[in-house]
Amino acid sequence: MTFANTVTAAAAAPVCPSAQPGLVGAMTDWLVSLMSVLGGPGVGLAIALESVFPPIPSEIILPLAGFTASTGRLSLLEAIIWATIGSLAGAWVLYGVSRWIGLERLLAIADRIPGVSRADIEKADRWFARFGSWSVLIGRVIPVVRSLISIPAGFNAMNFARFTGWTLLGSSVWNTILIGSGYLLGENWCSMLGALGVFEDVVVVVAALVVVALLVRWVHNLIGNARKGGDR
């Protein structure tokens, strides 16, 4: 891959503004160019890096992968498979690192990691505490949590096979939706970015309602069991 080819591919693709300043925006633009040049492997690499470096927006990379597929540079199925492989590879990296160094050391260095804060890791940990292993599946469609949910899964020593299964399922669904939308919309793929923000907000609200419902059910069962014990 030459520099000239990268520039040519980048100019040919109708890229939406990343709305990301500085290093993140430059990295996003570079990944878009890489994806245009390498095709499927470029999609996998871009998504693997997005999984490890949360500020990179998959909401731009995945729909553009769908648009790229619509031009015939790669098939739709190829784009989805490579994206899912990349998602899994990135998740494995975060899971392994987190399991190796543990929560305390992670929190100690969190604020030194570009684009990540101690609050982000604590947010992901709260998600894992609420939903358990299900959080790996649900978290794949939640901003920031989508990448960082692999971290509490690691330091909580979640079963690796189960982690891999939930990651594959959640990532494949998310990737299929975004890549498929970009494929169908073609050069108008940018128009879906606003709708994605609304969709993610809805998911957060639904997840919160599920938590409340589970708490109400748990309290109800607790009271019921206490009454049964008192009647004996």
Sine and cosine of phi, psi and omega as CSV:
sin_phi,cos_phi,sin_psi,cos_psi,sin_omega,cos_omega
0.00,0.00,0.84,-0.55,0.00,-1.00
-0.99,-0.15,0.31,-0.95,0.03,-1.00
-0.88,0.47,-0.61,0.79,-0.01,-1.00
-0.89,0.45,-0.66,0.76,0.02,-1.00
-0.90,0.43,-0.63,0.78,0.01,-1.00
-0.89,0.46,-0.71,0.70,0.00,-1.00
-0.90,0.44,-0.66,0.75,0.00,-1.00
-0.89,0.45,-0.70,0.71,0.00,-1.00
-0.90,0.44,-0.65,0.76,-0.01,-1.00
-0.90,0.43,-0.64,0.77,-0.02,-1.00
-0.94,0.35,-0.45,0.89,-0.06,-1.00
-0.98,0.20,-0.39,0.92,-0.07,-1.00
-1.00,-0.03,0.72,-0.69,0.04,-1.00
-0.98,0.21,1.00,0.06,-0.11,-0.99
-1.00,0.07,0.74,-0.67,0.11,-0.99
-0.95,0.31,0.48,-0.88,0.11,-0.99
-0.87,0.50,0.73,-0.68,-0.06,-1.00
-0.96,0.29,-0.33,0.94,-0.05,-1.00
0.85,0.53,0.39,0.92,0.02,-1.00
-0.87,-0.49,0.82,-0.57,-0.04,-1.00
-0.99,0.15,0.28,-0.96,0.22,-0.97
0.84,0.53,-0.71,-0.70,-0.13,-0.99
-0.87,0.49,-0.69,0.73,-0.04,-1.00
-0.88,0.47,-0.71,0.70,0.01,-1.00
-0.89,0.45,-0.67,0.74,0.01,-1.00
-0.90,0.43,-0.65,0.76,0.00,-1.00
-0.92,0.39,-0.64,0.76,0.03,-1.00
-0.88,0.48,-0.72,0.70,0.01,-1.00
-0.88,0.47,-0.64,0.77,0.01,-1.00
-0.91,0.42,-0.66,0.75,0.01,-1.00
-0.91,0.42,-0.61,0.79,0.06,-1.00
-0.88,0.48,-0.69,0.72,0.03,-1.00
-0.90,0.44,-0.69,0.73,0.01,-1.00
-0.87,0.49,-0.66,0.75,0.00,-1.00
-0.91,0.42,-0.64,0.77,0.01,-1.00
-0.91,0.42,-0.57,0.82,-0.05,-1.00
-0.99,0.14,-0.71,0.70,-0.11,-0.99
-1.00,0.01,-0.23,0.97,-0.02,-1.00
0.94,0.33,-0.74,-0.68,-0.07,-1.00
-0.82,0.57,-0.79,0.62,0.03,-1.00
-0.86,0.52,-0.55,0.84,0.05,-1.00
-0.91,0.41,-0.61,0.79,0.07,-1.00
-0.88,0.47,-0.72,0.69,0.01,-1.00
-0.87,0.49,-0.69,0.72,0.01,-1.00
-0.91,0.42,-0.68,0.73,-0.01,-1.00
-0.88,0.48,-0.69,0.73,-0.03,-1.00
-0.96,0.29,-0.55,0.83,0.08,-1.00
-0.88,0.47,-0.69,0.73,0.03,-1.00
-0.93,0.37,-0.59,0.81,0.05,-1.00
-0.89,0.45,-0.59,0.81,-0.01,-1.00
-0.93,0.37,-0.58,0.81,-0.03,-1.00
-0.99,0.11,-0.50,0.87,-0.06,-1.00
-0.87,-0.50,1.00,0.07,-0.17,-0.99
-0.78,0.62,-0.55,0.83,-0.04,-1.00
-0.89,0.45,-0.33,0.94,0.06,-1.00
-0.94,0.35,0.83,-0.56,-0.13,-0.99
-1.00,0.09,0.92,-0.39,0.09,-1.00
-0.91,0.41,-0.35,0.94,0.01,-1.00
-0.91,0.42,-0.30,0.95,0.09,-1.00
-0.99,-0.14,-0.70,0.71,-0.11,-0.99
-0.92,0.40,-0.71,0.71,-0.08,-1.00
-0.93,0.37,-0.75,0.66,0.06,-1.00
-0.87,0.49,-0.58,0.81,0.04,-1.00
-0.91,0.41,-0.56,0.83,0.09,-1.00
-0.88,0.47,-0.62,0.78,0.06,-1.00
-0.91,0.42,-0.68,0.74,0.05,-1.00
-0.88,0.48,-0.68,0.73,0.02,-1.00
-0.86,0.51,-0.64,0.77,0.05,-1.00
-0.91,0.42,-0.59,0.81,-0.02,-1.00
-0.92,0.38,-0.35,0.94,0.02,-1.00
-1.00,0.08,-0.11,0.99,0.03,-1.00
1.00,-0.03,0.06,1.00,0.01,-1.00
-0.94,0.33,-0.43,0.90,0.13,-0.99
-0.40,-0.92,0.29,-0.96,-0.01,-1.00
-0.99,0.16,0.34,-0.94,0.03,-1.00
-0.88,0.48,-0.70,0.71,0.00,-1.00
-0.89,0.46,-0.65,0.76,0.02,-1.00
-0.88,0.48,-0.67,0.74,0.00,-1.00
-0.89,0.46,-0.69,0.72,-0.02,-1.00
-0.91,0.40,-0.69,0.72,-0.02,-1.00
-0.90,0.44,-0.73,0.69,0.00,-1.00
-0.90,0.43,-0.63,0.77,0.02,-1.00
-0.90,0.44,-0.65,0.76,-0.01,-1.00
-0.94,0.35,-0.61,0.79,0.09,-1.00
-0.88,0.48,-0.69,0.73,0.03,-1.00
-0.90,0.45,-0.67,0.74,0.03,-1.00
-0.86,0.51,-0.71,0.71,-0.02,-1.00
-0.92,0.40,-0.67,0.75,0.00,-1.00
-0.88,0.47,-0.71,0.70,0.03,-1.00
-0.90,0.45,-0.65,0.76,0.01,-1.00
-0.90,0.43,-0.64,0.77,0.04,-1.00
-0.87,0.49,-0.64,0.76,0.00,-1.00
-0.87,0.49,-0.77,0.64,-0.02,-1.00
-0.91,0.43,-0.64,0.77,0.03,-1.00
-0.87,0.49,-0.74,0.67,-0.05,-1.00
-0.91,0.41,-0.70,0.71,0.01,-1.00
-0.89,0.45,-0.70,0.72,-0.02,-1.00
-0.90,0.43,-0.68,0.73,-0.01,-1.00
-0.92,0.40,-0.52,0.85,-0.04,-1.00
-0.96,0.27,-0.72,0.70,-0.12,-0.99
-0.99,-0.11,-0.34,0.94,0.08,-1.00
0.99,0.11,0.23,-0.97,-0.11,-0.99
-0.91,0.42,-0.74,0.67,-0.11,-0.99
-0.87,0.49,-0.72,0.70,-0.01,-1.00
-0.94,0.34,-0.54,0.84,0.06,-1.00
-0.89,0.45,-0.73,0.68,0.01,-1.00
-0.90,0.44,-0.55,0.84,-0.02,-1.00
-0.92,0.39,-0.53,0.85,-0.05,-1.00
-0.96,-0.27,-0.02,1.00,-0.13,-0.99
-0.82,0.57,-0.72,0.70,-0.08,-1.00
-0.94,0.33,-0.18,0.98,0.03,-1.00
-1.00,-0.02,-0.18,0.98,-0.02,-1.00
-1.00,0.06,0.82,-0.57,-0.03,-1.00
-0.85,0.53,0.78,-0.63,0.07,-1.00
0.99,0.16,0.02,1.00,-0.02,-1.00
-0.78,-0.63,0.58,-0.81,0.04,-1.00
-0.76,-0.65,0.24,-0.97,0.08,-1.00
-0.85,0.53,-0.63,0.78,0.01,-1.00
-0.89,0.46,-0.60,0.80,0.01,-1.00
-0.89,0.45,-0.71,0.71,0.00,-1.00
-0.92,0.40,-0.64,0.77,0.03,-1.00
-0.91,0.42,-0.59,0.81,0.06,-1.00
-0.89,0.45,-0.71,0.70,0.01,-1.00
-0.90,0.44,-0.62,0.79,0.01,-1.00
-0.91,0.41,-0.61,0.79,0.05,-1.00
-0.90,0.43,-0.63,0.78,0.06,-1.00
-0.87,0.49,-0.70,0.72,-0.03,-1.00
-0.92,0.39,-0.62,0.79,0.02,-1.00
-0.90,0.43,-0.58,0.81,-0.04,-1.00
-0.97,0.25,-0.71,0.71,-0.17,-0.99
-0.96,-0.28,-0.15,0.99,-0.04,-1.00
0.89,0.45,-0.61,-0.79,-0.05,-1.00
-0.90,0.43,-0.39,0.92,0.04,-1.00
-0.89,0.45,-0.41,0.91,-0.03,-1.00
-0.89,0.45,-0.46,0.89,0.03,-1.00
-0.92,0.40,-0.59,0.81,0.05,-1.00
-0.97,0.26,-0.79,0.62,-0.06,-1.00
-0.91,0.42,-0.64,0.77,-0.09,-1.00
-0.90,0.44,-0.26,0.96,-0.03,-1.00
-0.93,0.37,-0.20,0.98,0.03,-1.00
-0.89,-0.46,0.28,0.96,0.01,-1.00
-0.94,-0.33,0.78,-0.63,0.01,-1.00
-0.82,0.57,0.62,-0.79,-0.01,-1.00
0.92,0.39,-0.80,0.60,0.01,-1.00
-0.85,0.53,-0.52,0.85,-0.06,-1.00
-0.77,0.63,-0.71,0.71,0.02,-1.00
-1.00,0.04,-0.68,0.73,-0.16,-0.99
-0.97,0.25,-0.22,0.98,-0.02,-1.00
-0.89,0.45,-0.37,0.93,0.05,-1.00
-0.92,0.40,-0.41,0.91,-0.06,-1.00
-0.94,0.34,-0.81,0.59,0.06,-1.00
-0.90,0.43,-0.49,0.87,0.08,-1.00
-0.88,0.48,-0.58,0.81,0.01,-1.00
-0.95,0.30,-0.81,0.59,-0.08,-1.00
-0.97,0.26,-0.22,0.98,0.15,-0.99
-1.00,-0.04,0.09,1.00,0.07,-1.00
0.82,0.57,0.69,0.72,0.09,-1.00
-0.86,0.51,0.61,-0.79,0.04,-1.00
-0.77,0.64,0.81,-0.59,-0.13,-0.99
-0.91,0.41,-0.64,0.77,0.01,-1.00
-0.90,0.43,-0.67,0.74,0.02,-1.00
-0.91,0.41,-0.67,0.74,0.05,-1.00
-0.85,0.52,-0.70,0.72,0.00,-1.00
-0.90,0.44,-0.68,0.74,-0.01,-1.00
-0.89,0.45,-0.74,0.68,0.02,-1.00
-0.91,0.42,-0.62,0.79,0.02,-1.00
-0.91,0.42,-0.69,0.72,0.03,-1.00
-0.88,0.48,-0.71,0.71,-0.03,-1.00
-0.91,0.41,-0.79,0.61,-0.03,-1.00
-0.89,0.46,-0.68,0.74,-0.03,-1.00
-0.93,0.37,-0.65,0.76,-0.01,-1.00
-0.91,0.42,-0.61,0.79,0.04,-1.00
-0.91,0.41,-0.77,0.64,-0.01,-1.00
-0.87,0.49,-0.72,0.69,-0.02,-1.00
-0.90,0.44,-0.65,0.76,-0.01,-1.00
-0.90,0.43,-0.66,0.75,0.00,-1.00
-0.89,0.45,-0.76,0.66,-0.08,-1.00
-0.96,0.29,-0.68,0.73,0.01,-1.00
-0.93,0.37,-0.66,0.75,0.03,-1.00
-0.88,0.47,-0.63,0.78,0.04,-1.00
-0.91,0.42,-0.69,0.72,0.04,-1.00
-0.89,0.46,-0.59,0.81,0.02,-1.00
-0.91,0.41,-0.70,0.71,-0.04,-1.00
-0.95,0.31,-0.59,0.80,-0.05,-1.00
-0.98,0.18,-0.38,0.93,0.02,-1.00
0.88,0.48,-0.76,-0.65,-0.05,-1.00
-0.92,0.39,-0.20,0.98,0.04,-1.00
-1.00,-0.07,0.30,0.95,-0.09,-1.00
-0.87,0.49,-0.42,0.91,0.00,-1.00
-0.87,0.49,-0.45,0.89,-0.10,-0.99
-0.92,0.40,-0.28,0.96,-0.05,-1.00
-1.00,0.09,-0.18,0.98,-0.11,-0.99
-0.90,0.43,-0.63,0.78,0.03,-1.00
-0.90,0.43,-0.66,0.76,0.01,-1.00
-0.90,0.44,-0.53,0.85,0.01,-1.00
-0.89,0.45,-0.63,0.77,0.03,-1.00
-0.87,0.49,-0.68,0.74,0.03,-1.00
-0.90,0.43,-0.69,0.72,-0.01,-1.00
-0.86,0.51,-0.71,0.71,-0.02,-1.00
-0.91,0.42,-0.60,0.80,0.06,-1.00
-0.90,0.45,-0.64,0.76,0.01,-1.00
-0.90,0.44,-0.67,0.74,0.01,-1.00
-0.88,0.48,-0.67,0.74,0.02,-1.00
-0.88,0.48,-0.70,0.72,0.00,-1.00
-0.90,0.44,-0.71,0.71,0.01,-1.00
-0.88,0.47,-0.68,0.73,0.02,-1.00
-0.88,0.48,-0.66,0.75,0.03,-1.00
-0.89,0.45,-0.66,0.75,0.02,-1.00
-0.90,0.44,-0.61,0.79,0.04,-1.00
-0.89,0.45,-0.67,0.74,0.02,-1.00
-0.87,0.49,-0.72,0.69,0.01,-1.00
-0.87,0.49,-0.70,0.71,-0.01,-1.00
-0.88,0.48,-0.66,0.75,0.02,-1.00
-0.91,0.41,-0.62,0.79,0.03,-1.00
-0.91,0.41,-0.68,0.73,0.02,-1.00
-0.88,0.47,-0.69,0.72,0.01,-1.00
-0.89,0.45,-0.65,0.76,0.00,-1.00
-0.90,0.43,-0.69,0.72,0.02,-1.00
-0.90,0.44,-0.67,0.74,0.00,-1.00
-0.88,0.48,-0.70,0.72,0.02,-1.00
-0.91,0.41,-0.60,0.80,0.00,-1.00
-0.90,0.44,-0.70,0.72,0.02,-1.00
-0.91,0.41,-0.67,0.74,0.01,-1.00
-0.88,0.47,-0.68,0.73,0.01,-1.00
-0.92,0.40,-0.60,0.80,0.02,-1.00
-0.91,0.41,-0.64,0.77,0.02,-1.00
-0.91,0.40,-0.64,0.77,0.02,-1.00
-0.90,0.43,-0.63,0.78,0.03,-1.00
-0.91,0.41,-0.56,0.83,-0.01,-1.00
-0.96,0.27,-0.42,0.91,-0.02,-1.00
-0.98,0.18,-0.23,0.97,-0.05,-1.00
-0.98,0.22,0.00,0.00,0.00,0.00
